[in-house]
Amino acid sequence: GQQLNQSPQSMFIQEGEDVSMNCTSSSIFNTWLWYKQDPGEGPVLLIALYKAGELTSNGRLTAQFGITRKDSFLNISASIPSDVGIYFCAGPTHNAGGTSYGKLTFGQGTILTVHP
Amino acid sequence: DTEVTQTPKHLVMGMTNKKSLKCEQHMGHRAMYWYKQKAKKPPELMFVYSYEKLSINESVPSRFSPECPNSSLLNLHLHALQPEDSALYLCASSQGHTDTQYFGPGTRLTVL
């Protein structure tokens, strides 16, 4: 089945530093989603990417949909303490015929810790 | 507005209890989902409803019983659960089943 390999698994950074994380797959995805999850809360959508090559920003966050459709990255600039959490990439799972039926494939998550 | 609400926030139940989780959205979305999530792991899909009909059951044990009374509401009925069922249960919705999913805050379930 489709899998997303997300790296790094965890990051420990100082406040003010930039962060970069990425997801790769051996399969093509037509949409890439980036979610952030705070402890005990549900995932919150940060950025959705729908087109190969697309580069999208949301405040200090920037994400790109890889041109091969097999990868995506998320950058966070000038990190702040509230950036702490788990970041997940995700994409719609497709069957052999290329049809998406509502299931999301998730990466394993990147745990971000920001030291003040 | 991309809000999905879930109640209760926390639930503690014994293995012989019957309880229900509730999810609501007023975004006019026609697809709704239940996920189970263990600590520091990604969410795992349980059920998908599309236009109020169950379209996917990811081989979930029958002690979990979903219900979609109308296009805005999704319930998950729980009966005879096991301690290993303790987890964060997440509801999500999307415009259609191929569209971007928005998650609720989750219900933290503890089974004693």
Interface residues (C-beta under 8 A of the other chain):
Chain A: T31 L33 Y35 G40 E41 G42 P43 V44 L45 A48 I86 F88 A90 P92 S100 Y101 G102 K103 L104 F106 G107 Q108 G109 I111
Chain B: T2 V4 Q6 A31 Y33 K40 K41 P42 P43 L45 V48 S50 S55 I56 E58 L88 L90 A92 S94 H97 T98 T100 Q101 Y102 F103 G104 P105 G106 R108
